[in-house]
Amino acid sequence: MKFDAIVIGGGAAGLFCAAEAGKRGRRVLVIERNAEAGRKIIISGGGRCNFTNREVSAQNFVSRNPHFAKSALARYTPDDFVGLVKAHNIEFYEKKLGQLFCRGSSRQIVEMLLAECRDSNVRLISGCSVEKITRDGPFIVSTSQGSFVSESLVIASGGLSFPKVGATDIGYRVARQFGIDIVETRPSLVPLVLSGKAYRELAGVSIDARVSVDGESFRENILFTHRGLSGPAILQASNYWHRETPVTIDLLPDGNARDLFVRNRGSRKRLDNLLADYIPAKAAERLFNPDGRSRPLNTLNDAEIAAAAEQLSGWKVHFRDTEGYDKAEVTLGGVSTDELSSKTMGSKKVAGLYFIGEVVDVTGWLGGYNFQWAWSSAFAAAQAI
Ligand SMILES: Cc1cc2nc3c(=O)[nH]c(=O)nc-3n(C[C@H](O)[C@H](O)[C@H](O)COP(=O)(O)OP(=O)(O)OC[C@H]3O[C@@H](n4cnc5c(N)ncnc54)[C@H](O)[C@@H]3O)c2cc1C
C-alpha cells in the first residue's frame, strides 16, 4: 500500500506529525509497535502529562548543537499547543515553574492526538512491528502486517528509556543503516547512584536545595533513595552529569552558611542541632554528626566553621552511576543534529528521511520541555513531508 509518508512510532511526536501532515492533505500511515498508541504519554507526569511549559527556549535543552532546537521551537510554541488543548476542552493547570499539567488524565492528550489523526484521515496500525526498511526510489517498510511504501519516512520511535512501555532502538538502527551519525546515548532525567550504602538510612528524606553541575544550577528538592539521590533537582542535574563530574549541593539555598555559623558562634548548641532548624533533623544528624562527636558551636575554631559552612552549602557528591534506562525519563544523545535540517528535521544525506522527537540529540529539562520538543519537531517535519 502506498502513502505519501509513513511515520514509525505512534507516540507524542509521531501522532502529532501525522495529524499535521494529514491536515495538509498528505496520505499518512503511522506504524505503532504497542497495541495502544501513546503509552509514554499515558504514564507521563504521574498520569497527568506535563504537556508543555509556559516558558520554553533552546536553553532548556541539551544538545551537541545548542542552537539546533531554536527554529522548530519558534515555529510551534507552547501557546500553539495550549491553543490545541483548549480547543479540545481539556482542563489544565500550572503546577509550578510554568509546568502545565492536565487536570484530569494524561489519556486526554492521547485521545486528542488520536482525534486529530482521525480528522486528518491518518491511518494508524498498532500492534505492528517494523522488520526491515529498504529503499528503491520510495521507502519500503516491511512489517509483521505486510509491506508499505512511501515517498517520505519519518522516524518518531523515541529513545531507549522505559523499555517496559515499548522503547526500542529502531530509530538508531535506521540512522546507522543510512550512514547517519549518532551522538552517544545515555539515560537521563534519572536518579543518581552513590557507591556503597552511604546515606541509605536517609531514604525518603527530601530537602529543598540548589544542585549545580557542569555550570548549570537547579533549585528544587533532592530526595535520598536507597541507592543515592533523586528528586527534581537531581533529575535536572542528571542531564549534565558525567562520570567523574562532582555534583555540588547547597543545602541552605536561601541563606549564607558562613554567616549562619558566625552569627551562632557563641551558641552552646551542637552543629547538627542548629542545622535541624533548617534541614530535616535526621539529615542534619547523619551529615553533620555522623560519628556522634559533633561539638557545640562555641568550641569550633575558624577552620572548623569554614569546613562546616563548605559542607552545608558546597557539599560535593561523587556519584558512581545512574539508575539506568529502566528509571530514566529520557535518553540523552541520539541522531546527530549535524545530520538534520533544523527547519524540516529532514536528513541532509537521505532525501525524504526525517527524525523527530526524542530520537534526535535534543533533550529537554524536566518540566514539559520534552513534550514541547516532540510537538515542535513534529510540526516542522509535518510542513515538509
Ligand atoms: C515515566 C515518564 C514520565 C514522563 N513525563 C514527562 C512529562 O510529564 N513531560 C514531558 O515533557 N516529558 C515527559 N517524559 C518524556 C516524554 O514522555 C518523551 O520525551 C516523549 O514521549 C518523546 O516523544 P516521542 O514521540 O519522541 O517518543 P515516544 O512518546 O516514546 O513514542 C515513540 C513510539 O514509538 C514506538 N516504537 C518504538 N519502536 C518501534 C518499532 N520498532 N516499531 C513501531 N513503533 C515503535 C513506541 O512504542 C512509542 O509509542 C516522561 C517520560 C517517562 C518515561
The ligand as a Gaussian input file, in Angstrom:
#p B3LYP/6-31G(d) Opt

LIG

0 1
 C        7.766000       7.977000      33.250000
 C        7.944000       9.115000      32.283000
 C        7.310000      10.329000      32.531000
 C        7.495000      11.403000      31.655000
 N        6.843000      12.571000      31.918000
 C        7.015000      13.624000      31.070000
 C        6.291000      14.830000      31.279000
 O        5.417000      14.927000      32.158000
 N        6.574000      15.892000      30.450000
 C        7.478000      15.792000      29.417000
 O        7.688000      16.775000      28.690000
 N        8.118000      14.622000      29.167000
 C        7.894000      13.547000      29.952000
 N        8.533000      12.368000      29.686000
 C        9.348000      12.274000      28.468000
 C        8.413000      12.121000      27.255000
 O        7.486000      11.068000      27.520000
 C        9.192000      11.805000      25.975000
 O       10.238000      12.720000      25.808000
 C        8.258000      11.853000      24.769000
 O        7.247000      10.869000      24.903000
 C        9.029000      11.613000      23.482000
 O        8.123000      11.568000      22.416000
 P        8.464000      10.656000      21.136000
 O        7.245000      10.670000      20.305000
 O        9.764000      11.054000      20.575000
 O        8.663000       9.196000      21.753000
 P        7.573000       8.253000      22.438000
 O        6.477000       9.047000      23.014000
 O        8.362000       7.353000      23.317000
 O        6.957000       7.446000      21.226000
 C        7.698000       6.524000      20.477000
 C        6.755000       5.465000      19.997000
 O        7.442000       4.625000      19.069000
 C        7.028000       3.302000      19.300000
 N        8.042000       2.396000      18.765000
 C        9.283000       2.148000      19.249000
 N        9.888000       1.237000      18.488000
 C        9.021000       0.910000      17.480000
 C        9.081000      -0.001000      16.391000
 N       10.133000      -0.776000      16.201000
 N        8.009000      -0.082000      15.558000
 C        6.911000       0.684000      15.774000
 N        6.791000       1.542000      16.803000
 C        7.846000       1.656000      17.655000
 C        6.896000       3.208000      20.810000
 O        6.089000       2.108000      21.189000
 C        6.287000       4.555000      21.118000
 O        4.864000       4.515000      21.125000
 C        8.339000      11.268000      30.520000
 C        8.943000      10.037000      30.262000
 C        8.747000       8.967000      31.118000
 C        9.415000       7.647000      30.811000

